[in-house]
Amino acid sequence: MNTVRSGAEHDVSRREALVERLFNATVGSLELLHVYIGERLGLYRTLNAATASMTAAQVAAAAGIAERYAREWLEEQAVAGILEADASSSPHDRGYRLPAAHAEVLTDEESVNFLVPLALAVAGIGGTLPAILEAFRGGGGVPYEAYGQDTRDAIARGNRPMYLNLLGSQWLPALSDVDARLKSEPPARVADVGCGTGWSTLAIARAYPKTTVHGFDLDPASIADARRNAAEFDLGERVRFDVRDAADPRLAGTYDLVTAFETVHDMADPVGALRAMRQLRAPHGVVIIGDERVADEFSAPGDVIERFMYGWSALHCLPVGMVEQPAAGTGTVMRASTLRRYAAEAGYSGVEVLPIEHDFWRFYRLIA
């Protein structure tokens, strides 16, 4: 009887823990969607620019939105602890302010602590759920462009601070031979495969003034964004973006460094892509892959990073990678052993996991 009671009590405890977890997840999801509203309507920027607390009417006038909606959003953000409020004031006179510590997370696009893009990514997935359900039913995929501007912005703006702050100051300098080649004469040529909206390409060119960097991607909208982003920097003709397949034989043997950041796991044919990258390299050229830092093996339950990675996988990365058939169906959780297998099939003699520390990314050097 004691064993039966103990088992029943354990089941009740587990049930209650899951109920609490899902309830808290719902609260967090709703708060994240309010962050989305605050970003898209410029409400955080409005509050951050103010020199004093703002009422709902003042926020509404400055941001160009309806006062009643402004008040509801401001009250929600204050209840959530994201904004500070003068709780003793009347609803119409109550002032709201964005704490300086929170401003970095919500408004500073150059900071590695800028997390607003996560709200954009979740919203982008939400709008694509009907197509994702069809992919689950039929085994097909969901085109990247179907996720829309929110997802493209989320990826671009989420990765931008890491690229601009870390790529040229920590990640590539950790490879002494690569760093030296990028600084030497004759000027090095770099191919950034799957460059997306171009922040990795631009970060390399900005960190290494002697280099010429070419960004390739198959998504025209991303390349259009990349060309616009390039206007922020005075890099001249050292940077070029093209809608182009890296397997174009006219590019073979051209580049001293070939990179692919957070893109191999999305590819329908990662082996073919790695083979193309191998062909892009000049004699003595180097191939570097940056991708998700996941566990070496599956285990359940997983830690919060593994949960984060799996959370995106079936909702975005796997569907995107299943559009073209046959597809490898990698998904976000590309373990080191999987990349080693892909690299071997692509003709590389080995893969070195690089000693670059990052909570979310792992870096590989593919040995030709």
Buried (B, 14 or more C-beta within 10 A) or exposed (E): EEEEEEEEEEEEEEEEEEEEEEEEEEEEEEBBBBBBBBBBBBBBBBBBEBEEBBBBEBBBBBBEBEBEEBBEBBBBBBEBEBBBBBEEEEEEEBBBBBBEEBBBBBBBEEEEEBBBBBBBBBBBBBEBEEBBEBBEEEEBBBEBBBBBEBBBBBBBBBBBBBBBBBBBEEBBBEBEEBBEBBBEEEBBBBBBBBBBBBBBBBBBBBBBEBBBBBBBBEBEBBBEBBBEBBEEBEBEEBBBBBEBBBBEEEBBEBBBBBBBBBBBBBBBBBBBBBBBBBBBBBEEBBBBBBBBBBBEEEEEEBEEBBEBBBEBBBBBBBBBBBBEEEBBEBBBBBBBEBBBBBBBEBEBEEBEEBEBEEEEBBBBBBEB
